[in-house]
Amino acid sequence: MSTIENLEVDRSFKYQFYHRENSEWLKSLDFFKEEIKYLRGLIANVNKKNTSHEVQNETFIFNRELDSLSGDIDAVNQSIIEEEWGFDDDAMGKDFLLGEEIYNRHIVIRENFQKAEKAFYDIKHRLYRFLCKSL
């Protein structure tokens, strides 16, 4: 295989890898959004059943954390969509090169996804511990 053919295989592999990773992240983000709806329902149920000031205060805090997380999830989702649009533009308009700029942007998206994922599971597990005590 010539050097040019190796570059083409490398470009194609990188694109496929980044696209696959983006697809997996989008699925996870959709799951997080659905789970947040479910968690909000649990919080509302606890609010109805336990009206103590302490419980109301905790549920208020959890709702605010979920609000913040929802915003972070939306931002990561938008970044992924914009990157995918960029892939389409690059692939159609010129030789498809996954250069340093695209690589760095993808790394930032990965880091932001991982932060959102960690925050989601942290909030979820803390909320479950709280619910066990409050119900």
Phi and psi in radians as a Rosetta constraint file:
Dihedral C 1 N 2 CA 2 C 2 CIRCULARHARMONIC -1.330 0.35
Dihedral N 2 CA 2 C 2 N 3 CIRCULARHARMONIC 2.924 0.35
Dihedral C 2 N 3 CA 3 C 3 CIRCULARHARMONIC -1.073 0.35
Dihedral N 3 CA 3 C 3 N 4 CIRCULARHARMONIC -0.693 0.35
Dihedral C 3 N 4 CA 4 C 4 CIRCULARHARMONIC -1.123 0.35
Dihedral N 4 CA 4 C 4 N 5 CIRCULARHARMONIC -0.752 0.35
Dihedral C 4 N 5 CA 5 C 5 CIRCULARHARMONIC -1.109 0.35
Dihedral N 5 CA 5 C 5 N 6 CIRCULARHARMONIC -0.678 0.35
Dihedral C 5 N 6 CA 6 C 6 CIRCULARHARMONIC -1.076 0.35
Dihedral N 6 CA 6 C 6 N 7 CIRCULARHARMONIC -0.713 0.35
Dihedral C 6 N 7 CA 7 C 7 CIRCULARHARMONIC -1.112 0.35
Dihedral N 7 CA 7 C 7 N 8 CIRCULARHARMONIC -0.705 0.35
Dihedral C 7 N 8 CA 8 C 8 CIRCULARHARMONIC -1.121 0.35
Dihedral N 8 CA 8 C 8 N 9 CIRCULARHARMONIC -0.764 0.35
Dihedral C 8 N 9 CA 9 C 9 CIRCULARHARMONIC -1.091 0.35
Dihedral N 9 CA 9 C 9 N 10 CIRCULARHARMONIC -0.756 0.35
Dihedral C 9 N 10 CA 10 C 10 CIRCULARHARMONIC -1.090 0.35
Dihedral N 10 CA 10 C 10 N 11 CIRCULARHARMONIC -0.797 0.35
Dihedral C 10 N 11 CA 11 C 11 CIRCULARHARMONIC -1.061 0.35
Dihedral N 11 CA 11 C 11 N 12 CIRCULARHARMONIC -0.813 0.35
Dihedral C 11 N 12 CA 12 C 12 CIRCULARHARMONIC -1.098 0.35
Dihedral N 12 CA 12 C 12 N 13 CIRCULARHARMONIC -0.752 0.35
Dihedral C 12 N 13 CA 13 C 13 CIRCULARHARMONIC -1.095 0.35
Dihedral N 13 CA 13 C 13 N 14 CIRCULARHARMONIC -0.785 0.35
Dihedral C 13 N 14 CA 14 C 14 CIRCULARHARMONIC -1.072 0.35
Dihedral N 14 CA 14 C 14 N 15 CIRCULARHARMONIC -0.794 0.35
Dihedral C 14 N 15 CA 15 C 15 CIRCULARHARMONIC -1.033 0.35
Dihedral N 15 CA 15 C 15 N 16 CIRCULARHARMONIC -0.858 0.35
Dihedral C 15 N 16 CA 16 C 16 CIRCULARHARMONIC -1.063 0.35
Dihedral N 16 CA 16 C 16 N 17 CIRCULARHARMONIC -0.708 0.35
Dihedral C 16 N 17 CA 17 C 17 CIRCULARHARMONIC -1.132 0.35
Dihedral N 17 CA 17 C 17 N 18 CIRCULARHARMONIC -0.865 0.35
Dihedral C 17 N 18 CA 18 C 18 CIRCULARHARMONIC -1.086 0.35
Dihedral N 18 CA 18 C 18 N 19 CIRCULARHARMONIC -0.743 0.35
Dihedral C 18 N 19 CA 19 C 19 CIRCULARHARMONIC -1.103 0.35
Dihedral N 19 CA 19 C 19 N 20 CIRCULARHARMONIC -0.765 0.35
Dihedral C 19 N 20 CA 20 C 20 CIRCULARHARMONIC -1.083 0.35
Dihedral N 20 CA 20 C 20 N 21 CIRCULARHARMONIC -0.775 0.35
Dihedral C 20 N 21 CA 21 C 21 CIRCULARHARMONIC -1.090 0.35
Dihedral N 21 CA 21 C 21 N 22 CIRCULARHARMONIC -0.775 0.35
Dihedral C 21 N 22 CA 22 C 22 CIRCULARHARMONIC -1.030 0.35
Dihedral N 22 CA 22 C 22 N 23 CIRCULARHARMONIC -0.757 0.35
Dihedral C 22 N 23 CA 23 C 23 CIRCULARHARMONIC -1.072 0.35
Dihedral N 23 CA 23 C 23 N 24 CIRCULARHARMONIC -0.749 0.35
Dihedral C 23 N 24 CA 24 C 24 CIRCULARHARMONIC -1.134 0.35
Dihedral N 24 CA 24 C 24 N 25 CIRCULARHARMONIC -0.715 0.35
Dihedral C 24 N 25 CA 25 C 25 CIRCULARHARMONIC -1.114 0.35
Dihedral N 25 CA 25 C 25 N 26 CIRCULARHARMONIC -0.740 0.35
Dihedral C 25 N 26 CA 26 C 26 CIRCULARHARMONIC -1.064 0.35
Dihedral N 26 CA 26 C 26 N 27 CIRCULARHARMONIC -0.710 0.35
Dihedral C 26 N 27 CA 27 C 27 CIRCULARHARMONIC -1.090 0.35
Dihedral N 27 CA 27 C 27 N 28 CIRCULARHARMONIC -0.765 0.35
Dihedral C 27 N 28 CA 28 C 28 CIRCULARHARMONIC -1.111 0.35
Dihedral N 28 CA 28 C 28 N 29 CIRCULARHARMONIC -0.749 0.35
Dihedral C 28 N 29 CA 29 C 29 CIRCULARHARMONIC -1.093 0.35
Dihedral N 29 CA 29 C 29 N 30 CIRCULARHARMONIC -0.695 0.35
Dihedral C 29 N 30 CA 30 C 30 CIRCULARHARMONIC -1.081 0.35
Dihedral N 30 CA 30 C 30 N 31 CIRCULARHARMONIC -0.723 0.35
Dihedral C 30 N 31 CA 31 C 31 CIRCULARHARMONIC -1.072 0.35
Dihedral N 31 CA 31 C 31 N 32 CIRCULARHARMONIC -0.794 0.35
Dihedral C 31 N 32 CA 32 C 32 CIRCULARHARMONIC -1.041 0.35
Dihedral N 32 CA 32 C 32 N 33 CIRCULARHARMONIC -0.733 0.35
Dihedral C 32 N 33 CA 33 C 33 CIRCULARHARMONIC -1.070 0.35
Dihedral N 33 CA 33 C 33 N 34 CIRCULARHARMONIC -0.769 0.35
Dihedral C 33 N 34 CA 34 C 34 CIRCULARHARMONIC -1.145 0.35
Dihedral N 34 CA 34 C 34 N 35 CIRCULARHARMONIC -0.723 0.35
Dihedral C 34 N 35 CA 35 C 35 CIRCULARHARMONIC -1.124 0.35
Dihedral N 35 CA 35 C 35 N 36 CIRCULARHARMONIC -0.649 0.35
Dihedral C 35 N 36 CA 36 C 36 CIRCULARHARMONIC -1.087 0.35
Dihedral N 36 CA 36 C 36 N 37 CIRCULARHARMONIC -0.695 0.35
Dihedral C 36 N 37 CA 37 C 37 CIRCULARHARMONIC -1.048 0.35
Dihedral N 37 CA 37 C 37 N 38 CIRCULARHARMONIC -0.775 0.35
Dihedral C 37 N 38 CA 38 C 38 CIRCULARHARMONIC -1.100 0.35
Dihedral N 38 CA 38 C 38 N 39 CIRCULARHARMONIC -0.792 0.35
Dihedral C 38 N 39 CA 39 C 39 CIRCULARHARMONIC -1.074 0.35
Dihedral N 39 CA 39 C 39 N 40 CIRCULARHARMONIC -0.684 0.35
Dihedral C 39 N 40 CA 40 C 40 CIRCULARHARMONIC -1.100 0.35
Dihedral N 40 CA 40 C 40 N 41 CIRCULARHARMONIC -0.637 0.35
Dihedral C 40 N 41 CA 41 C 41 CIRCULARHARMONIC -1.122 0.35
Dihedral N 41 CA 41 C 41 N 42 CIRCULARHARMONIC -0.714 0.35
Dihedral C 41 N 42 CA 42 C 42 CIRCULARHARMONIC -1.084 0.35
Dihedral N 42 CA 42 C 42 N 43 CIRCULARHARMONIC -0.760 0.35
Dihedral C 42 N 43 CA 43 C 43 CIRCULARHARMONIC -1.067 0.35
Dihedral N 43 CA 43 C 43 N 44 CIRCULARHARMONIC -0.791 0.35
Dihedral C 43 N 44 CA 44 C 44 CIRCULARHARMONIC -1.079 0.35
Dihedral N 44 CA 44 C 44 N 45 CIRCULARHARMONIC -0.686 0.35
Dihedral C 44 N 45 CA 45 C 45 CIRCULARHARMONIC -1.116 0.35
Dihedral N 45 CA 45 C 45 N 46 CIRCULARHARMONIC -0.750 0.35
Dihedral C 45 N 46 CA 46 C 46 CIRCULARHARMONIC -1.123 0.35
Dihedral N 46 CA 46 C 46 N 47 CIRCULARHARMONIC -0.705 0.35
Dihedral C 46 N 47 CA 47 C 47 CIRCULARHARMONIC -1.037 0.35
Dihedral N 47 CA 47 C 47 N 48 CIRCULARHARMONIC -0.643 0.35
Dihedral C 47 N 48 CA 48 C 48 CIRCULARHARMONIC -1.260 0.35
Dihedral N 48 CA 48 C 48 N 49 CIRCULARHARMONIC -0.651 0.35
Dihedral C 48 N 49 CA 49 C 49 CIRCULARHARMONIC -1.534 0.35
Dihedral N 49 CA 49 C 49 N 50 CIRCULARHARMONIC -0.449 0.35
Dihedral C 49 N 50 CA 50 C 50 CIRCULARHARMONIC -2.320 0.35
Dihedral N 50 CA 50 C 50 N 51 CIRCULARHARMONIC 1.807 0.35
Dihedral C 50 N 51 CA 51 C 51 CIRCULARHARMONIC -1.712 0.35
Dihedral N 51 CA 51 C 51 N 52 CIRCULARHARMONIC 0.267 0.35
Dihedral C 51 N 52 CA 52 C 52 CIRCULARHARMONIC -1.102 0.35
Dihedral N 52 CA 52 C 52 N 53 CIRCULARHARMONIC 2.635 0.35
Dihedral C 52 N 53 CA 53 C 53 CIRCULARHARMONIC -1.026 0.35
Dihedral N 53 CA 53 C 53 N 54 CIRCULARHARMONIC -0.724 0.35
Dihedral C 53 N 54 CA 54 C 54 CIRCULARHARMONIC -1.090 0.35
Dihedral N 54 CA 54 C 54 N 55 CIRCULARHARMONIC -0.779 0.35
Dihedral C 54 N 55 CA 55 C 55 CIRCULARHARMONIC -1.172 0.35
Dihedral N 55 CA 55 C 55 N 56 CIRCULARHARMONIC -0.761 0.35
Dihedral C 55 N 56 CA 56 C 56 CIRCULARHARMONIC -1.060 0.35
Dihedral N 56 CA 56 C 56 N 57 CIRCULARHARMONIC -0.697 0.35
Dihedral C 56 N 57 CA 57 C 57 CIRCULARHARMONIC -1.124 0.35
Dihedral N 57 CA 57 C 57 N 58 CIRCULARHARMONIC -0.806 0.35
Dihedral C 57 N 58 CA 58 C 58 CIRCULARHARMONIC -1.100 0.35
Dihedral N 58 CA 58 C 58 N 59 CIRCULARHARMONIC -0.755 0.35
Dihedral C 58 N 59 CA 59 C 59 CIRCULARHARMONIC -1.162 0.35
Dihedral N 59 CA 59 C 59 N 60 CIRCULARHARMONIC -0.597 0.35
Dihedral C 59 N 60 CA 60 C 60 CIRCULARHARMONIC -1.060 0.35
Dihedral N 60 CA 60 C 60 N 61 CIRCULARHARMONIC -0.775 0.35
Dihedral C 60 N 61 CA 61 C 61 CIRCULARHARMONIC -1.112 0.35
Dihedral N 61 CA 61 C 61 N 62 CIRCULARHARMONIC -0.777 0.35
Dihedral C 61 N 62 CA 62 C 62 CIRCULARHARMONIC -1.073 0.35
Dihedral N 62 CA 62 C 62 N 63 CIRCULARHARMONIC -0.729 0.35
Dihedral C 62 N 63 CA 63 C 63 CIRCULARHARMONIC -1.080 0.35
Dihedral N 63 CA 63 C 63 N 64 CIRCULARHARMONIC -0.693 0.35
Dihedral C 63 N 64 CA 64 C 64 CIRCULARHARMONIC -1.151 0.35
Dihedral N 64 CA 64 C 64 N 65 CIRCULARHARMONIC -0.709 0.35
Dihedral C 64 N 65 CA 65 C 65 CIRCULARHARMONIC -1.097 0.35
Dihedral N 65 CA 65 C 65 N 66 CIRCULARHARMONIC -0.707 0.35
Dihedral C 65 N 66 CA 66 C 66 CIRCULARHARMONIC -1.169 0.35
Dihedral N 66 CA 66 C 66 N 67 CIRCULARHARMONIC -0.619 0.35
Dihedral C 66 N 67 CA 67 C 67 CIRCULARHARMONIC -1.055 0.35
Dihedral N 67 CA 67 C 67 N 68 CIRCULARHARMONIC -0.826 0.35
Dihedral C 67 N 68 CA 68 C 68 CIRCULARHARMONIC -1.104 0.35
Dihedral N 68 CA 68 C 68 N 69 CIRCULARHARMONIC -0.784 0.35
Dihedral C 68 N 69 CA 69 C 69 CIRCULARHARMONIC -1.081 0.35
Dihedral N 69 CA 69 C 69 N 70 CIRCULARHARMONIC -0.709 0.35
Dihedral C 69 N 70 CA 70 C 70 CIRCULARHARMONIC -1.045 0.35
Dihedral N 70 CA 70 C 70 N 71 CIRCULARHARMONIC -0.710 0.35
Dihedral C 70 N 71 CA 71 C 71 CIRCULARHARMONIC -1.115 0.35
Dihedral N 71 CA 71 C 71 N 72 CIRCULARHARMONIC -0.724 0.35
Dihedral C 71 N 72 CA 72 C 72 CIRCULARHARMONIC -1.121 0.35
Dihedral N 72 CA 72 C 72 N 73 CIRCULARHARMONIC -0.730 0.35
Dihedral C 72 N 73 CA 73 C 73 CIRCULARHARMONIC -1.096 0.35
Dihedral N 73 CA 73 C 73 N 74 CIRCULARHARMONIC -0.769 0.35
Dihedral C 73 N 74 CA 74 C 74 CIRCULARHARMONIC -1.066 0.35
Dihedral N 74 CA 74 C 74 N 75 CIRCULARHARMONIC -0.697 0.35
Dihedral C 74 N 75 CA 75 C 75 CIRCULARHARMONIC -1.149 0.35
Dihedral N 75 CA 75 C 75 N 76 CIRCULARHARMONIC -0.752 0.35
Dihedral C 75 N 76 CA 76 C 76 CIRCULARHARMONIC -1.137 0.35
Dihedral N 76 CA 76 C 76 N 77 CIRCULARHARMONIC -0.758 0.35
Dihedral C 76 N 77 CA 77 C 77 CIRCULARHARMONIC -0.982 0.35
Dihedral N 77 CA 77 C 77 N 78 CIRCULARHARMONIC -0.821 0.35
Dihedral C 77 N 78 CA 78 C 78 CIRCULARHARMONIC -1.108 0.35
Dihedral N 78 CA 78 C 78 N 79 CIRCULARHARMONIC -0.698 0.35
Dihedral C 78 N 79 CA 79 C 79 CIRCULARHARMONIC -1.081 0.35
Dihedral N 79 CA 79 C 79 N 80 CIRCULARHARMONIC -0.713 0.35
Dihedral C 79 N 80 CA 80 C 80 CIRCULARHARMONIC -1.141 0.35
Dihedral N 80 CA 80 C 80 N 81 CIRCULARHARMONIC -0.796 0.35
Dihedral C 80 N 81 CA 81 C 81 CIRCULARHARMONIC -1.054 0.35
Dihedral N 81 CA 81 C 81 N 82 CIRCULARHARMONIC -0.767 0.35
Dihedral C 81 N 82 CA 82 C 82 CIRCULARHARMONIC -1.116 0.35
Dihedral N 82 CA 82 C 82 N 83 CIRCULARHARMONIC -0.665 0.35
Dihedral C 82 N 83 CA 83 C 83 CIRCULARHARMONIC -1.127 0.35
Dihedral N 83 CA 83 C 83 N 84 CIRCULARHARMONIC -0.728 0.35
Dihedral C 83 N 84 CA 84 C 84 CIRCULARHARMONIC -1.092 0.35
Dihedral N 84 CA 84 C 84 N 85 CIRCULARHARMONIC -0.698 0.35
Dihedral C 84 N 85 CA 85 C 85 CIRCULARHARMONIC -1.065 0.35
Dihedral N 85 CA 85 C 85 N 86 CIRCULARHARMONIC -0.711 0.35
Dihedral C 85 N 86 CA 86 C 86 CIRCULARHARMONIC -1.089 0.35
Dihedral N 86 CA 86 C 86 N 87 CIRCULARHARMONIC -0.684 0.35
Dihedral C 86 N 87 CA 87 C 87 CIRCULARHARMONIC -1.051 0.35
Dihedral N 87 CA 87 C 87 N 88 CIRCULARHARMONIC -0.787 0.35
Dihedral C 87 N 88 CA 88 C 88 CIRCULARHARMONIC -1.065 0.35
Dihedral N 88 CA 88 C 88 N 89 CIRCULARHARMONIC -0.805 0.35
Dihedral C 88 N 89 CA 89 C 89 CIRCULARHARMONIC -1.073 0.35
Dihedral N 89 CA 89 C 89 N 90 CIRCULARHARMONIC -0.789 0.35
Dihedral C 89 N 90 CA 90 C 90 CIRCULARHARMONIC -1.125 0.35
Dihedral N 90 CA 90 C 90 N 91 CIRCULARHARMONIC -0.758 0.35
Dihedral C 90 N 91 CA 91 C 91 CIRCULARHARMONIC -1.172 0.35
Dihedral N 91 CA 91 C 91 N 92 CIRCULARHARMONIC -0.574 0.35
Dihedral C 91 N 92 CA 92 C 92 CIRCULARHARMONIC -1.532 0.35
Dihedral N 92 CA 92 C 92 N 93 CIRCULARHARMONIC -0.518 0.35
Dihedral C 92 N 93 CA 93 C 93 CIRCULARHARMONIC -1.632 0.35
Dihedral N 93 CA 93 C 93 N 94 CIRCULARHARMONIC -0.362 0.35
Dihedral C 93 N 94 CA 94 C 94 CIRCULARHARMONIC -2.867 0.35
Dihedral N 94 CA 94 C 94 N 95 CIRCULARHARMONIC -3.109 0.35
Dihedral C 94 N 95 CA 95 C 95 CIRCULARHARMONIC -0.978 0.35
Dihedral N 95 CA 95 C 95 N 96 CIRCULARHARMONIC 2.291 0.35
Dihedral C 95 N 96 CA 96 C 96 CIRCULARHARMONIC -1.372 0.35
Dihedral N 96 CA 96 C 96 N 97 CIRCULARHARMONIC 1.901 0.35
Dihedral C 96 N 97 CA 97 C 97 CIRCULARHARMONIC -2.086 0.35
Dihedral N 97 CA 97 C 97 N 98 CIRCULARHARMONIC 2.185 0.35
Dihedral C 97 N 98 CA 98 C 98 CIRCULARHARMONIC -1.642 0.35
Dihedral N 98 CA 98 C 98 N 99 CIRCULARHARMONIC 1.494 0.35
Dihedral C 98 N 99 CA 99 C 99 CIRCULARHARMONIC -1.470 0.35
Dihedral N 99 CA 99 C 99 N 100 CIRCULARHARMONIC -3.013 0.35
Dihedral C 99 N 100 CA 100 C 100 CIRCULARHARMONIC -1.036 0.35
Dihedral N 100 CA 100 C 100 N 101 CIRCULARHARMONIC -0.708 0.35
Dihedral C 100 N 101 CA 101 C 101 CIRCULARHARMONIC -1.098 0.35
Dihedral N 101 CA 101 C 101 N 102 CIRCULARHARMONIC -0.795 0.35
Dihedral C 101 N 102 CA 102 C 102 CIRCULARHARMONIC -1.152 0.35
Dihedral N 102 CA 102 C 102 N 103 CIRCULARHARMONIC -0.748 0.35
Dihedral C 102 N 103 CA 103 C 103 CIRCULARHARMONIC -1.019 0.35
Dihedral N 103 CA 103 C 103 N 104 CIRCULARHARMONIC -0.845 0.35
Dihedral C 103 N 104 CA 104 C 104 CIRCULARHARMONIC -1.113 0.35
Dihedral N 104 CA 104 C 104 N 105 CIRCULARHARMONIC -0.691 0.35
Dihedral C 104 N 105 CA 105 C 105 CIRCULARHARMONIC -1.115 0.35
Dihedral N 105 CA 105 C 105 N 106 CIRCULARHARMONIC -0.730 0.35
Dihedral C 105 N 106 CA 106 C 106 CIRCULARHARMONIC -1.126 0.35
Dihedral N 106 CA 106 C 106 N 107 CIRCULARHARMONIC -0.677 0.35
Dihedral C 106 N 107 CA 107 C 107 CIRCULARHARMONIC -1.088 0.35
Dihedral N 107 CA 107 C 107 N 108 CIRCULARHARMONIC -0.731 0.35
Dihedral C 107 N 108 CA 108 C 108 CIRCULARHARMONIC -1.114 0.35
Dihedral N 108 CA 108 C 108 N 109 CIRCULARHARMONIC -0.744 0.35
Dihedral C 108 N 109 CA 109 C 109 CIRCULARHARMONIC -1.079 0.35
Dihedral N 109 CA 109 C 109 N 110 CIRCULARHARMONIC -0.768 0.35
Dihedral C 109 N 110 CA 110 C 110 CIRCULARHARMONIC -1.026 0.35
Dihedral N 110 CA 110 C 110 N 111 CIRCULARHARMONIC -0.808 0.35
Dihedral C 110 N 111 CA 111 C 111 CIRCULARHARMONIC -1.094 0.35
Dihedral N 111 CA 111 C 111 N 112 CIRCULARHARMONIC -0.724 0.35
Dihedral C 111 N 112 CA 112 C 112 CIRCULARHARMONIC -1.177 0.35
Dihedral N 112 CA 112 C 112 N 113 CIRCULARHARMONIC -0.668 0.35
Dihedral C 112 N 113 CA 113 C 113 CIRCULARHARMONIC -1.093 0.35
Dihedral N 113 CA 113 C 113 N 114 CIRCULARHARMONIC -0.807 0.35
Dihedral C 113 N 114 CA 114 C 114 CIRCULARHARMONIC -1.103 0.35
Dihedral N 114 CA 114 C 114 N 115 CIRCULARHARMONIC -0.637 0.35
Dihedral C 114 N 115 CA 115 C 115 CIRCULARHARMONIC -1.121 0.35
Dihedral N 115 CA 115 C 115 N 116 CIRCULARHARMONIC -0.782 0.35
Dihedral C 115 N 116 CA 116 C 116 CIRCULARHARMONIC -1.126 0.35
Dihedral N 116 CA 116 C 116 N 117 CIRCULARHARMONIC -0.736 0.35
Dihedral C 116 N 117 CA 117 C 117 CIRCULARHARMONIC -1.074 0.35
Dihedral N 117 CA 117 C 117 N 118 CIRCULARHARMONIC -0.806 0.35
Dihedral C 117 N 118 CA 118 C 118 CIRCULARHARMONIC -1.092 0.35
Dihedral N 118 CA 118 C 118 N 119 CIRCULARHARMONIC -0.775 0.35
Dihedral C 118 N 119 CA 119 C 119 CIRCULARHARMONIC -1.095 0.35
Dihedral N 119 CA 119 C 119 N 120 CIRCULARHARMONIC -0.735 0.35
Dihedral C 119 N 120 CA 120 C 120 CIRCULARHARMONIC -1.010 0.35
Dihedral N 120 CA 120 C 120 N 121 CIRCULARHARMONIC -0.913 0.35
Dihedral C 120 N 121 CA 121 C 121 CIRCULARHARMONIC -1.193 0.35
Dihedral N 121 CA 121 C 121 N 122 CIRCULARHARMONIC -0.580 0.35
Dihedral C 121 N 122 CA 122 C 122 CIRCULARHARMONIC -1.105 0.35
Dihedral N 122 CA 122 C 122 N 123 CIRCULARHARMONIC -0.875 0.35
Dihedral C 122 N 123 CA 123 C 123 CIRCULARHARMONIC -1.089 0.35
Dihedral N 123 CA 123 C 123 N 124 CIRCULARHARMONIC -0.792 0.35
Dihedral C 123 N 124 CA 124 C 124 CIRCULARHARMONIC -1.029 0.35
Dihedral N 124 CA 124 C 124 N 125 CIRCULARHARMONIC -0.827 0.35
Dihedral C 124 N 125 CA 125 C 125 CIRCULARHARMONIC -1.209 0.35
Dihedral N 125 CA 125 C 125 N 126 CIRCULARHARMONIC -0.665 0.35
Dihedral C 125 N 126 CA 126 C 126 CIRCULARHARMONIC -1.141 0.35
Dihedral N 126 CA 126 C 126 N 127 CIRCULARHARMONIC -0.702 0.35
Dihedral C 126 N 127 CA 127 C 127 CIRCULARHARMONIC -1.113 0.35
Dihedral N 127 CA 127 C 127 N 128 CIRCULARHARMONIC -0.766 0.35
Dihedral C 127 N 128 CA 128 C 128 CIRCULARHARMONIC -1.061 0.35
Dihedral N 128 CA 128 C 128 N 129 CIRCULARHARMONIC -0.722 0.35
Dihedral C 128 N 129 CA 129 C 129 CIRCULARHARMONIC -1.079 0.35
Dihedral N 129 CA 129 C 129 N 130 CIRCULARHARMONIC -0.764 0.35
Dihedral C 129 N 130 CA 130 C 130 CIRCULARHARMONIC -1.077 0.35
Dihedral N 130 CA 130 C 130 N 131 CIRCULARHARMONIC -0.778 0.35
Dihedral C 130 N 131 CA 131 C 131 CIRCULARHARMONIC -1.098 0.35
Dihedral N 131 CA 131 C 131 N 132 CIRCULARHARMONIC -0.673 0.35
Dihedral C 131 N 132 CA 132 C 132 CIRCULARHARMONIC -1.044 0.35
Dihedral N 132 CA 132 C 132 N 133 CIRCULARHARMONIC -0.642 0.35
Dihedral C 132 N 133 CA 133 C 133 CIRCULARHARMONIC -1.366 0.35
Dihedral N 133 CA 133 C 133 N 134 CIRCULARHARMONIC -0.524 0.35
Dihedral C 133 N 134 CA 134 C 134 CIRCULARHARMONIC -1.652 0.35
Dihedral N 134 CA 134 C 134 N 135 CIRCULARHARMONIC -0.264 0.35
